[in-house]
Amino acid sequence: MPMRISAGFSTRSFLASAAAAVVAIAAVAAPRPVWADGLLPHRAVYDISLKRAEAGASMVSVKGRLVVEISGGECEGYVVNSRFVTRVIDREGGQRTTDLRSSTFETLDPADFTFLNQTYVEDQLVSRVKGKAEAKADGVMVDITEPKETSISLGRAVFPSMHTRLILQAAKAGDRVLEAPVFDGGDSADEIYDTTTLIGPQMTGLPNASSMEKEALKVLAGAENADTWHLVISFFSTNGITGESVPDYQLTFTMLDNGVSYDVTFDHGTFALSGKLRELELRTPPDC
């Protein structure tokens, strides 16, 4: 599920990709779990730390936590609430705490997407963007109500939940590449991102999971036998230079066949953040 963070740096999640679709479990108690085609309703907590910082990056330390809660389903719509809090220390010793709070609701048919993104810096609200988008055959129409009322017409795109579903469908079909334009309501909610997802071979056994992540994943019956893929999603700004081959942002993670993800890297070019799954709680899927 793709998602982004402003006020100093931007981040997209998995499974909004940030990243965040949710579909009911078909069977959790089976020896080898089988889920409907989509994401499992759940609440996931990730520990965030600085993985890499090049000379051009201003920070020397980043600590934080990402909490993503996914509920709902295909019949009633998908709700994704997230909170991403980071404490950044720069090269001069200065510190800053950034707190991004995001709430979205998406339906597949019709393809509608409502969003509220709030950014706090040192507990002070610095940005609030609220609106609704509707995907039609000729493009996406965005109606923004905050910070000021405006309407924007954009090109054709899918929303985050549908994007995640498409990635899962492609992975299960054995595809290795998926390209799709995505609108996620981030920043000023006025741009579509072209995305390219590289899909690794199907695996089992929770590859690349740390001991902490394996412990968190124990709440999933038969998780070690679940199909798993290593994914790399690159995001390209459609407002950039035509033909630009360097992504604005890259998200790397390992995803189970129910959409639960771990071993995440948020790569911003000059620096990268690591996200390790600490806690996982299952949510009741809708009865539909």
C-alpha positions as CSV (number, residue, x, y, z in Angstrom):
1,M,0.0,0.0,0.0
2,P,1.8,3.2,-1.1
3,M,1.9,6.3,1.1
4,R,4.0,9.4,1.6
5,I,5.4,11.6,4.2
6,S,6.1,15.3,3.7
7,A,7.8,17.9,5.8
8,G,11.4,16.9,5.2
9,F,11.0,13.7,3.3
10,S,8.3,11.6,1.7
11,T,7.4,8.0,2.1
12,R,5.1,5.5,0.3
13,S,3.8,2.4,2.0
14,F,2.9,-0.9,1.0
15,L,0.0,-1.7,0.9
16,A,-0.8,2.2,1.1
17,S,1.6,1.6,-0.9
18,A,1.4,2.3,1.4
19,A,0.5,2.0,0.4
20,A,-3.8,-0.7,1.1
21,A,-6.5,-3.0,0.2
22,V,-8.2,-5.4,2.5
23,V,-10.0,-8.6,1.5
24,A,-11.5,-11.2,3.8
25,I,-9.7,-14.4,4.8
26,A,-10.9,-17.5,3.2
27,A,-9.3,-19.8,5.8
28,V,-6.8,-18.8,8.5
29,A,-6.7,-22.1,10.5
30,A,-5.6,-24.3,7.5
31,P,-2.1,-25.9,7.6
32,R,-1.3,-23.8,4.6
33,P,-3.3,-20.5,4.7
34,V,-5.5,-19.6,1.8
35,W,-6.8,-16.0,1.5
36,A,-9.1,-14.3,-0.9
37,D,-7.4,-12.3,-3.6
38,G,-6.4,-9.3,-1.6
39,L,-5.1,-8.1,1.8
40,L,-5.9,-9.5,5.2
41,P,-7.5,-7.0,7.6
42,H,-4.8,-6.3,10.2
43,R,-2.9,-3.8,12.3
44,A,0.9,-3.7,11.8
45,V,3.6,-1.9,13.8
46,Y,7.0,-1.2,12.2
47,D,10.2,0.0,13.9
48,I,11.8,2.7,11.7
49,S,15.6,3.4,11.6
50,L,18.1,5.0,9.3
51,K,19.5,2.3,7.0
52,R,21.8,4.5,4.8
53,A,22.7,8.1,4.5
54,E,25.0,9.5,1.8
55,A,27.1,12.6,2.1
56,G,24.4,14.8,0.6
57,A,21.8,13.7,3.2
58,S,21.3,16.1,6.2
59,M,20.4,13.4,8.8
60,V,22.7,11.2,10.9
61,S,20.0,9.4,12.9
62,V,16.4,8.5,12.4
63,K,14.2,6.6,14.9
64,G,10.5,6.1,14.7
65,R,7.5,3.9,14.3
66,L,4.9,3.3,11.6
67,V,1.5,1.9,12.5
68,V,-0.9,0.8,9.7
69,E,-4.4,-0.4,10.4
70,I,-6.4,-1.9,7.6
71,S,-10.1,-2.8,7.8
72,G,-13.1,-3.4,5.7
73,G,-13.3,-5.4,2.5
74,E,-14.3,-5.5,-1.2
75,C,-18.1,-5.4,-0.4
76,E,-18.0,-2.3,1.8
77,G,-14.8,-0.5,0.9
78,Y,-11.3,-0.5,2.4
79,V,-10.3,1.7,5.3
80,V,-6.6,2.4,5.9
81,N,-5.5,4.5,8.9
82,S,-1.8,5.1,9.4
83,R,0.5,7.1,11.6
84,F,4.2,7.5,10.9
85,V,6.3,9.3,13.6
86,T,10.0,9.9,13.2
87,R,12.7,11.7,15.2
88,V,15.4,13.0,13.0
89,I,18.9,14.2,14.1
90,D,20.8,16.3,11.6
91,R,24.5,16.8,11.1
92,E,24.5,20.0,13.2
93,G,22.9,18.1,16.1
94,G,19.4,19.6,15.6
95,Q,16.4,17.4,16.2
96,R,12.9,17.3,14.7
97,T,9.9,15.1,15.3
98,T,7.6,14.6,12.3
99,D,4.2,13.0,12.7
100,L,2.1,12.0,9.6
101,R,-1.4,10.9,10.1
102,S,-3.4,9.5,7.2
103,S,-6.9,8.2,6.8
104,T,-8.3,6.9,3.5
105,F,-11.4,5.1,2.4
106,E,-11.6,3.4,-1.0
107,T,-14.3,1.5,-2.9
108,L,-13.6,-0.6,-6.0
109,D,-16.9,-0.3,-7.8
110,P,-17.4,2.6,-8.3
111,A,-13.7,3.5,-7.9
112,D,-13.9,6.3,-5.3
113,F,-11.2,7.4,-2.9
114,T,-11.5,9.8,0.1
115,F,-8.4,11.0,1.9
116,L,-7.3,13.1,4.9
117,N,-3.6,13.7,5.4
118,Q,-2.2,15.7,8.3
119,T,1.4,16.5,9.0
120,Y,2.7,17.7,12.4
121,V,6.2,19.0,13.2
122,E,7.0,19.2,16.9
123,D,3.3,18.7,17.7
124,Q,2.3,21.7,15.5
125,L,0.0,21.1,12.5
126,V,1.8,22.3,9.4
127,S,-0.3,20.6,6.7
128,R,-3.8,19.3,6.3
129,V,-5.1,18.0,2.9
130,K,-8.6,16.6,2.6
131,G,-10.6,15.6,-0.4
132,K,-12.2,12.9,-2.6
133,A,-11.2,11.4,-6.0
134,E,-13.2,9.6,-8.5
135,A,-11.7,7.4,-11.2
136,K,-13.5,7.5,-14.5
137,A,-12.7,6.2,-18.0
138,D,-11.2,9.4,-19.1
139,G,-9.2,10.1,-15.9
140,V,-9.3,11.0,-12.2
141,M,-11.3,13.9,-10.9
142,V,-10.1,15.3,-7.6
143,D,-12.2,17.5,-5.4
144,I,-10.2,19.1,-2.6
145,T,-12.0,20.6,0.4
146,E,-9.0,21.6,2.5
147,P,-6.8,23.6,2.7
148,K,-9.0,25.3,0.1
149,E,-11.7,24.2,-2.2
150,T,-10.5,23.3,-5.7
151,S,-11.1,20.7,-8.4
152,I,-8.4,19.1,-10.4
153,S,-8.6,16.8,-13.5
154,L,-5.8,14.3,-13.9
155,G,-5.0,11.4,-16.2
156,R,-6.1,7.8,-15.7
157,A,-4.9,6.0,-12.6
158,V,-5.8,3.5,-9.9
159,F,-6.0,4.1,-6.2
160,P,-3.8,2.4,-3.6
161,S,-6.0,-0.5,-2.6
162,M,-6.6,-1.5,-6.2
163,H,-2.9,-1.1,-6.9
164,T,-2.0,-3.5,-4.1
165,R,-4.6,-6.0,-5.4
166,L,-3.1,-5.8,-8.9
167,I,0.4,-6.5,-7.5
168,L,-0.9,-9.6,-5.7
169,Q,-2.7,-10.8,-8.8
170,A,0.4,-10.3,-10.9
171,A,2.6,-12.1,-8.4
172,K,0.2,-15.1,-8.1
173,A,0.0,-15.3,-11.9
174,G,3.8,-15.5,-12.1
175,D,4.3,-12.1,-13.7
176,R,7.6,-10.3,-13.0
177,V,6.8,-6.7,-13.8
178,L,3.7,-4.6,-13.2
179,E,3.3,-1.0,-14.4
180,A,0.5,1.2,-13.3
181,P,-0.2,5.0,-12.7
182,V,-1.3,5.6,-9.1
183,F,-3.1,8.4,-7.3
184,D,-2.7,8.2,-3.5
185,G,-3.8,11.7,-2.3
186,G,-0.4,12.5,-0.9
187,D,1.3,15.9,-0.6
188,S,-1.0,18.5,-2.3
189,A,-3.2,15.7,-3.9
190,D,-2.5,17.1,-7.4
191,E,-0.3,14.5,-9.0
192,I,-0.3,11.0,-10.4
193,Y,2.8,8.8,-10.0
194,D,3.8,6.2,-12.6
195,T,4.9,3.1,-10.8
196,T,6.9,0.0,-11.8
197,T,6.8,-3.0,-9.6
198,L,9.5,-5.7,-9.9
199,I,8.2,-9.0,-8.6
200,G,10.7,-11.7,-7.4
201,P,10.1,-15.4,-7.6
202,Q,7.6,-17.1,-5.4
203,M,9.1,-18.3,-2.1
204,T,8.1,-19.8,1.2
205,G,9.7,-19.9,4.7
206,L,9.6,-16.2,5.5
207,P,12.8,-15.3,3.6
208,N,14.7,-12.3,5.0
209,A,12.6,-12.1,8.1
210,S,14.4,-11.1,11.3
211,S,13.8,-13.0,14.5
212,M,11.6,-10.2,15.7
213,E,9.5,-10.3,12.5
214,K,9.2,-14.1,12.7
215,E,7.9,-13.8,16.2
216,A,5.3,-11.2,15.1
217,L,4.2,-13.3,12.2
218,K,3.4,-16.2,14.5
219,V,-0.2,-14.9,14.8
220,L,-0.7,-16.1,11.2
221,A,-1.4,-19.8,11.2
222,G,1.0,-21.5,8.7
223,A,2.8,-18.3,7.8
224,E,6.1,-20.1,7.1
225,N,4.3,-22.1,4.4
226,A,2.6,-19.1,2.8
227,D,3.6,-17.9,-0.7
228,T,5.9,-14.9,-0.4
229,W,7.4,-12.4,-2.9
230,H,10.2,-9.9,-2.8
231,L,8.9,-6.6,-4.3
232,V,10.5,-3.4,-5.5
233,I,8.1,-0.5,-6.3
234,S,9.6,2.5,-8.1
235,F,7.6,5.8,-8.1
236,F,8.1,8.3,-10.9
237,S,6.6,11.8,-10.9
238,T,4.5,12.5,-13.9
239,N,5.3,16.2,-13.4
240,G,9.0,15.6,-14.0
241,I,11.1,15.6,-17.1
242,T,9.9,13.4,-19.9
243,G,12.0,10.3,-20.2
244,E,13.4,10.6,-16.7
245,S,14.6,7.1,-15.6
246,V,15.5,7.8,-12.0
247,P,12.6,7.2,-9.6
248,D,11.6,9.8,-7.0
249,Y,11.3,7.1,-4.5
250,Q,11.6,3.4,-4.2
251,L,9.9,0.9,-1.8
252,T,11.4,-2.6,-1.2
253,F,9.7,-5.2,1.0
254,T,8.7,-8.8,1.3
255,M,4.9,-9.6,1.1
256,L,2.9,-12.6,2.0
257,D,0.0,-13.8,-0.2
258,N,-2.4,-12.1,2.2
259,G,-0.7,-8.7,1.8
260,V,1.1,-8.6,5.2
261,S,4.5,-7.1,4.6
262,Y,7.9,-7.1,6.4
263,D,11.6,-6.2,5.9
264,V,10.8,-2.9,4.4
265,T,13.2,-0.3,2.9
266,F,12.1,3.3,2.1
267,D,14.7,4.5,-0.4
268,H,14.8,8.3,-1.0
269,G,18.0,8.3,-3.0
270,T,20.4,10.1,-0.7
271,F,19.1,8.2,2.3
272,A,17.1,5.1,3.1
273,L,15.0,4.1,6.0
274,S,14.4,0.5,7.3
275,G,11.1,-0.7,8.6
276,K,11.0,-3.9,10.7
277,L,7.7,-5.6,11.7
278,R,7.4,-5.5,15.5
279,E,3.7,-6.3,16.1
280,L,0.9,-7.8,14.1
281,E,-2.8,-8.1,15.1
282,L,-5.5,-9.7,13.0
283,R,-8.8,-7.9,12.4
284,T,-12.2,-9.5,11.7
285,P,-12.9,-9.6,8.0
286,P,-16.4,-8.4,6.8
287,D,-19.1,-11.0,6.3
288,C,-19.8,-10.6,2.6
